[in-house]
């Protein structure tokens, strides 16, 4: 009777240990996308707008830039 309790407790402890180790070993990976132009070319205003999630390409068009 006593060994049955010890065996049951040991099984519960081993299952809990397995679950804890499984959760701890999980990892996440974050991928960062580099949205630079290939080989130094300028990006068209429409593409720059899409990459930044804006609604208008006016801010990216060279003729629409304000001089400081």
Backbone as CSV, one residue per row, in Angstrom:
resi,resn,N_x,N_y,N_z,CA_x,CA_y,CA_z,C_x,C_y,C_z
1,UNK,0.826,-1.199,0.000,0.000,0.000,0.000,0.865,1.254,0.000
2,UNK,1.919,1.255,0.798,2.792,2.425,0.914,3.565,2.660,-0.387
3,UNK,4.049,1.594,-1.022,4.796,1.763,-2.269,3.887,2.241,-3.394
4,UNK,2.621,1.914,-3.339,1.675,2.375,-4.341,1.516,3.892,-4.286
5,UNK,1.456,4.452,-3.069,1.348,5.900,-2.896,2.619,6.587,-3.387
6,UNK,3.759,6.019,-3.046,5.034,6.609,-3.445,5.169,6.573,-4.969
7,UNK,4.778,5.463,-5.580,4.837,5.340,-7.032,3.918,6.355,-7.699
8,UNK,2.720,6.512,-7.163,1.759,7.462,-7.726,2.286,8.893,-7.604
9,UNK,2.866,9.226,-6.457,3.432,10.565,-6.250,4.606,10.785,-7.205
10,UNK,5.445,9.761,-7.386,6.592,9.878,-8.285,6.132,10.100,-9.728
11,UNK,5.077,9.427,-10.144,4.561,9.596,-11.508,4.019,11.012,-11.686
12,UNK,3.284,11.512,-10.703,2.737,12.867,-10.777,3.869,13.887,-10.843
13,UNK,4.893,13.707,-10.015,6.028,14.630,-10.015,6.746,14.594,-11.359
14,UNK,6.943,13.426,-11.937,7.617,13.312,-13.226,6.790,13.952,-14.344
15,UNK,5.484,13.779,-14.323,4.623,14.392,-15.336,4.676,15.906,-15.214
16,UNK,4.592,16.416,-13.992,4.674,17.867,-13.792,6.031,18.407,-14.219
17,UNK,7.096,17.697,-13.917,8.433,18.113,-14.321,8.545,18.152,-15.844
18,UNK,7.982,17.146,-16.508,7.985,17.119,-17.974,7.220,18.313,-18.542
19,UNK,6.054,18.617,-17.981,5.266,19.749,-18.460,5.997,21.070,-18.262
20,UNK,6.605,21.240,-17.088,7.335,22.483,-16.805,8.511,22.635,-17.765
21,UNK,9.260,21.580,-17.982,10.398,21.647,-18.903,9.948,21.897,-20.341
22,UNK,8.807,21.351,-20.715,8.291,21.580,-22.061,7.925,23.041,-22.272
23,UNK,7.304,23.647,-21.279,6.907,25.050,-21.391,8.127,25.965,-21.359
24,UNK,9.088,25.652,-20.523,10.289,26.484,-20.409,11.102,26.443,-21.700
25,UNK,11.126,25.315,-22.364,11.969,25.175,-23.551,11.366,25.844,-24.786
26,UNK,10.131,26.297,-24.715,9.518,26.988,-25.856,10.206,28.330,-26.071
27,UNK,10.395,28.693,-27.307,10.995,29.989,-27.603,10.307,30.583,-28.815
28,UNK,10.366,31.900,-28.905,9.789,32.583,-30.049,10.895,33.292,-30.809
29,UNK,10.703,33.444,-32.099,11.674,34.119,-32.943,10.994,35.302,-33.614
30,UNK,11.656,36.425,-33.560,11.133,37.618,-34.211,11.991,37.905,-35.431
31,UNK,11.354,37.995,-36.580,12.062,38.279,-37.815,11.927,39.759,-38.131
32,UNK,13.043,40.392,-38.392,13.044,41.803,-38.738,13.310,41.903,-40.231
33,UNK,12.409,42.551,-40.925,12.565,42.715,-42.371,13.241,44.051,-42.643
34,UNK,14.291,44.001,-43.432,14.997,45.212,-43.807,14.412,45.707,-45.116
35,UNK,13.730,46.847,-45.075,13.056,47.374,-46.258,13.917,48.407,-46.984
36,UNK,15.174,48.135,-47.126,16.015,49.081,-47.848,16.012,48.734,-49.336
37,UNK,16.333,49.708,-50.114,16.346,49.508,-51.558,17.556,48.669,-51.941
38,UNK,17.395,47.745,-52.879,18.529,46.939,-53.303,19.561,47.773,-54.060
39,UNK,20.786,47.596,-53.739,21.947,48.233,-54.384,21.845,49.760,-54.434
40,UNK,21.269,50.364,-53.401,21.272,51.816,-53.288,20.312,52.552,-54.190
41,UNK,19.414,51.867,-54.879,18.459,52.542,-55.759,17.395,53.236,-54.918
42,UNK,16.821,54.291,-55.473,15.744,54.983,-54.780,14.453,54.180,-54.922
43,UNK,13.657,54.213,-53.871,12.384,53.513,-53.867,11.314,54.455,-54.411
44,UNK,10.448,53.998,-55.298,9.363,54.861,-55.771,8.464,55.278,-54.611
45,UNK,7.877,56.466,-54.692,7.061,56.970,-53.586,5.929,56.020,-53.186
46,UNK,5.318,55.364,-54.157,4.226,54.441,-53.848,4.691,53.250,-53.031
47,UNK,5.894,52.746,-53.327,6.427,51.617,-52.573,6.822,52.038,-51.162
48,UNK,7.415,53.239,-51.026,7.776,53.746,-49.699,6.525,53.928,-48.851
49,UNK,5.465,54.392,-49.477,4.185,54.573,-48.785,3.681,53.230,-48.263
50,UNK,3.740,52.199,-49.103,3.265,50.876,-48.704,4.090,50.308,-47.561
51,UNK,5.413,50.488,-47.626,6.277,49.934,-46.584,6.031,50.593,-45.238
52,UNK,5.668,51.879,-45.251,5.438,52.593,-43.998,3.979,52.577,-43.571
53,UNK,3.102,52.065,-44.404,1.702,51.951,-44.057,0.929,53.253,-44.116
54,UNK,1.436,54.220,-44.853,0.741,55.499,-44.977,-0.334,55.410,-46.058
55,UNK,-1.246,56.411,-46.045,-2.321,56.433,-47.040,-1.954,57.273,-48.254
56,UNK,-0.993,58.161,-48.114,-0.626,59.042,-49.220,0.863,58.921,-49.503
57,UNK,1.213,58.968,-50.801,2.615,58.902,-51.206,3.217,60.299,-51.341
58,UNK,2.421,61.313,-51.069,2.877,62.689,-51.268,4.138,62.999,-50.455
59,UNK,4.227,62.494,-49.257,5.388,62.782,-48.397,6.666,62.139,-48.924
60,UNK,6.550,61.160,-49.794,7.723,60.440,-50.297,8.131,60.881,-51.699
61,UNK,7.330,61.702,-52.342,7.640,62.163,-53.694,8.652,63.302,-53.627
62,UNK,9.730,63.250,-54.427,10.770,64.264,-54.348,10.256,65.681,-54.663
63,UNK,9.298,65.800,-55.542,8.782,67.121,-55.880,7.887,67.699,-54.793
64,UNK,7.498,66.910,-53.831,6.605,67.368,-52.779,7.341,67.643,-51.465
65,UNK,8.660,67.469,-51.463,9.441,67.696,-50.250,9.633,69.176,-50.007
66,UNK,9.456,69.608,-48.769,9.702,71.009,-48.424,11.185,71.223,-48.184
67,UNK,11.692,72.329,-48.625,13.084,72.698,-48.348,13.119,73.369,-46.982
68,UNK,14.141,73.082,-46.199,14.243,73.711,-44.865,15.062,74.959,-44.902
